[in-house]
């Protein structure tokens, strides 16, 4: 099986090279060497301007294959920064946002926005909110409903590391601070459109995002904070604090560096959202009268609802990460090194380490090669250390060869391997039957538009 996949990957790369030669012969031009305008963004802007609507979203999907009994994706030790996603997703997902802003005159605009989602055939709602802008001199805007409130992600591990949102809430964004950045303030409950069991903790939080504070040439600082309160059977109220510095043109033009330091406690997450709230399950059944089954027993009984709340513990968490991304000529990519600790209120500390990156190289006008390698570790007190290594090679086609350009159509092969401790800790998934490695391949398209 592994030999066949190696041959497949070699054939894919060979075809890509032949394609590049053919393109060069047809155009007598080298592959594009400079950062290009994103044609997808330009097209969506034309649609928005023509319709008066706002469209944005994200989607991925395709054909995924693996050996019998093996996962088609999701090889990770479980840490927030440990699922390197290229050739490791094995799923299908779509979120499609649509919105409209109505001009009420005097610069005041009212907006309504909605974003449904479909994940592996299961539908849901990610965002549904209203906004009102222009009442503070076209600076700040008010909003209410359920929305993303995102600041920064690390794309190669599919993780928004600085965000709040995803629950019912309200707030004010982009309060100008006189050349010292801008401020977002929001309040949330733990309810959401898809949360059918309500909010058993009566949990609430307040979030602050002080964004884009000028610090040095091409450098900006963002400070985030959050406070969580509620009726918790385990754990306690909590808080979160984060610092993020983004440096454009770090060391050389085209290289950007992001450093993030975060800490949280109780039922607050590192990113600023809720962490590990109690689970609530509601069932409906018969309330049977005494003596049921004896002579003259009632032949009917009323239906009643029963709610069971399962308490969850909070935790003390810490995270430090450094992420770089670049586009220099034909080369583009993103890299990550991160370390995170989680000490539950009722358990042992878990320590997660992550190091990896993805690079792209344009070989023809619409063709690029991709490679992603990563090593991850998880350590817990008094238990053997887990390790998992993963590598992926792919050929991709997109409107241009820049790293961030989408849509991107990929043909990939992935190899993952792990030690005995990782296999035993994940015996119900990728470590079943004592497995220590796996090979997957597939065809995937990923797209985003805004």
N, C-alpha and C positions, 0 to 999 in steps of 0.2 A: 504493500500500500504506500509506504513512504517513498519507495523508488519511483512509483508511478507519479506521485505528486511532485517529486523533484524534477522528473522529466517534463511534466506539465508546466512547472514554473520556468524551466529553461526554454521551453518552446514559446511561452508567452513573451519572455524577454527577447528572444530571437526575432519573433514577429514584430515586436516593437521597434527593434533596431532596423529591420528591413523597411518598416513603415517610415521611419525617420529618413532613411536614405532616399526612399521614393519621393518623400515630400521635398527634400533638398534638391533632388534632380528636377522636380516640377517647377519649383519656385526660384531656384538659384539663390535662396536666402537662408541664412543660418537660423536656428530656433530663436524665438524671441528671448532677448536677454535683459530686458528692463521690465519693471513693474507695469502692468497693463491696467487700463480701466476695466472694472468689472461689468461685463455686458449684461449679466442678469439684473444687477441693480439698475442699470440704465433702462432695460426693458420694463421692469416693474414701475419705474418712475413714469414712463410714458403711459402705461395702463392707468396708474393712479391719476395722472393729469387729465387723461381722456374721460375717465368715469367719475371723477370727483370722490372716489372711494380710496381707502387705504388698505392695501393687501400686504401681508407679511406671513412668514411661516417657515417651517422646516420639515423635511421628510427624508426617510431612508428606507431601503428595502431591496430585496433581490433573491437570489438563489444561493442557498447555503448547504454544504455537504460535509459529512464527517463519517468516520467508521462506525460500524454497528455498536450501539450502546454508548457512543461518545457524544458529548455536547457539541453543538454547532457554533457555540460562542459562549462568552461569559466566563472566560478563564481569569480568575482573580482571587486573591486571598481575602477580599472583603473590605479593604480599606478605601477611604474616599478617593485616594489618588492612585489606585492600583489597577483599574481596569483600562488598560491601553486598548483603544477601541478599533484601530485599523485591522480588519479581518478578524475581529473578535466580538462582534455584536450579535450576529445570528438572529436578528429580529426584524420586525417591520413596524415603522412608526410614522405618523403624520400629524402635524398640527397646522391648522390653516386659520390665520387671523384675518378678520375683515372689520373695518371701522369706517365711520363717517363723522366729519366735523361740520357743524352747521354754524354759519356766520350770523350772529345775532345783532351785528352792528357795533360801532364804536370799538372795534377790535376784540370784542368778546365772542368766544367760540365755545359751543357745547358739543361734546363728542360722545359717541357710543361705540363700544368695541366688544367683539366676541371672538373667542378662539376655541373650537372643538378639537378633540384629539381622537386618534385611533391607534391603539397599541396592540399588535398581534390579534386584531379583530375585535378588541374590546374598546368601546367608545367612552369618552368622558369629556369634561370641560376644564380647560386650563385657565381661561380668562373670560371674565364677563364684568365690564365696569363702565362707568361714566366719567367724563372729565369736564372741567370748566376752566377756561384760560382767558387771559386778557383783562381780568378785573384788578390786577396789580401792575398796571402799566406794561402789559405784554411780557412780563417776566415770569412770575411763578404761576403754577396751575394747580387746581384742586382736583381730586379724584375720589371715587368711592366705588366699592364692589370687590371683585376678586381679580387680581392682576399679578403678573410678574413684576418684581421690583429689583432688577438685576443690575449688577455693576461689572463683575469680572468672572470669566470662566477660564478653565484650562481645557482647550478643545480636545487634545489628544487623549484625555482620560474622561471626557464627557462629564465634567464637574463644574458647576457654578460655585466658586469658592467664596464669593462675596455677593450676597443677595438677601433680601427678605421678600415677603409676599406669599403667594399661593394659597392664601386664606382670605376670608371676608375681612375687609378693612377700609380705611379711608386715610387720606393724607394730603399734604401739600408738597409739591416738588419745585426745585429750581428757585429757591429763595436766594436772591443775589446778596452777596456779602462784601460788596465794595472792593472787588479785585482780589479777594481772599477766597475765591471759589464760590460754591453754591451749596445750599442745604436742603435736604429732603427730610421730612418728618412724617411718620405713619404710625397708626395704631391698628392692631389686628386682634381677632379672636381665632380660635382653632377650628371654627366651622368653615365649610367650603361647599361648593355646588355638589361635589361628588361624595361628601362625607355624610353618608346616610344615617350614621349612628350619633350624630350631633357632637357635643362637646362635653364629655363626662367630667372633665377637670374644671370646667368654667375657666379655661385658660385664656389669658390676655397678654399682649406684649406691646411695647412701644419701641420703635426703631428710629435711629438717626443715621443719616448718611451725609457727612460733610465731604463733598467731592471736589476734586481738581484744585487743590490748594497749591499755588505756584511755590516751588522750593528752589529750583535752579534751572538753568537753560535746558529746555526740552524735558524737564522733570516736574511731576506733579504728585502730590500726596493726597490720599483719601483716608478718612477716619470714619469708622462705623461703630455703632453701639446699639445694644438692645437690652431690655429688661423684661423678664417673664414672670408672671404671677398666676396662681391658680390654686385649686383645692386638690393637692396631690397626696395620695395614700402612701407613696414612697418618694424619696427624694425631697426636693425643696424648690422654692423659687430660684430663678437663676438670672444670669446676665452674660453678655458677650461684648468683647472689645476687639477691634481689628485695625491694623495699620497696613496700608498698601502704597508702595511707591512705584510709579511707572516712569521709566527713563527711555525716551525715544533716542534713536541714534546713539546707542550705548557702545562706546569704543570706536565703532565704525558706522558710517551711514547705512541705514537699512536694517540695523540690529536693534531690537527693543528688549528691555529687561524689566521684569516685574517681580518685586519682592513683597511677600505678604507674611505678617505676623498676626496670629489670632489666639485668643483664649476665651473659654466659656466655662460656665458652671451650671449645675442643676439641670433644669429642663429647657435651657437655651442651647442652641447649636452654635458651632463655630461661625457659620455663615451669617447668623443673626435670626434664624427661624426657630420654630419649636423643635425640641429634641425629645424623642422617646415618650410621647404622651401616653396615658393609659388607653388600653384597648377596650372598646365597648361593643358587645354583641347582643342583638335583640332577636328573640325568637317568639313565635306565636304558637300556642298549643291549647289543649283542653285542660280545664281545671276540674278534676274528677271529684265527686262528692264522697264523703265517708261511706264505707260499706259497699263500694262499687264491686260488683261480681257476686254479691249475696242476693238472696231472694228479695224481690220487690225493689231492686236498685233502679235508680233513674236511668233512662235510656238516652239522656242527653246531658250536656254540660256546656258551660259558657267558654268561649274562646278568650284567652288572656295573653297579654304580652309580658315577657320576662326579659329584663336587661341584666346582663352579667358584665361587670367591669373588672378587668384584669390589670392590677397596678403594675406600672413599669418604673424602673429606677432612673434617676438622672445620672449625670456624670461630670467629672472635671476633665476638660479637654484642652490640649495645646497643639498648635500647628505652625510650622515654618516651611515656606516653600519659595523657590526661585524658579521662574519660568522665563525662557527667552523665545522670541520668534523673529524670523528674518525673511527677507526676500532680497537677495543680492545676485543680480544677473539671472542665470538659469536656476540657481539654487534657492530653495525656500525651505522653511521647516519650523518646528517648535520643539523645545526640549524642557524637561522638568526634573528637578530634584526636590524631594519633600520628605518631611518627617512629622509624624502625628502621634500623640499619646492620648489614650482614653482610659480614665479610671472611673468605672461605674461606682455609684454610691454603695453598692452591695457586692462588689467583685474585685478581681485582680486587674491591674493595669495592662492594657494592650498597647504595644508599640509597633507602628507601621512605618516602613521605609519604602521609598519609591524613587527610581532613577530610570529615565528613558527618554526617547525622542523619536520624531518622525521627520524625514527629509524628503523633498521632492526635487527632481531634476528634469528640466524640459529638454526633450530630444527632438521634437518637431513642433510645428505650429500648434497642434491641438493635442499633443501627446506628452506625457511625463511618466517617469518612473518614480515609484514610492518605496520607501523602506522604513520600517519601524522596529526598534529593538527596545527591550525593557527588562529590568530585574527588580523584583519586589520581595520584601521580607516582612514577616509578622512574628513578634515575640510576645509571649505572655509569661508571667512569673510562674516558675516551677514546671514549665512545659517546654518541649523541644522547639527550636526556632523553625518556622516554616519559610520556605523559599519557593518562588515561582518565576521562571524566565520565559519570555515570549518574543518571537520574531515574526515579521510579516514582510513579504515582498509583493509588489503589485505593479501592474501597468494601468495607467488611467488616462481617460480622454475627457477633455473639458474645453470650454470656449477659448481659454488661453492656458498657459502652463504655470501661472503663479500658484503658490501653495494654497492661498485662500479662495481661489476661484471655484465657484460652483455654478451649475451642477457638475458632478464628477462621476464618471462611469468607470468602475474598477474591476479588474480581474486579479484575484489574489490567492496566495497560499500562505498559511500560518502554521507555525510550529510552537507548541508550548510544552514545557517540562517542569516538574516540581519534585521536591524531595519527599521522603517517606512521611515526615511530620505533616506536611501540607496535604498529602493524600489521605492520611487518617483523619485530619480535621475536616476534610471535605468528602468523606466516604459516601455521602448521599448524593453527590453530584459528580464532578469530574474525577474524583479519586476512587470511584466505585471499583470493586474487584481488584484492588491493589494497583490500579494503573498509575504510571509515573510520567506519561507523556501522551500527547495527542497531536494529530495533524488535521487541519481543516482547509477547505478551499471554497471559493464561491465567486459570485458575480454580484456586485452591489452598485446601486446609484445613491448618491447623497446630494441633497440640494437644500439651499436656504434662499430666501428672498425677502426683501424689505424695501 
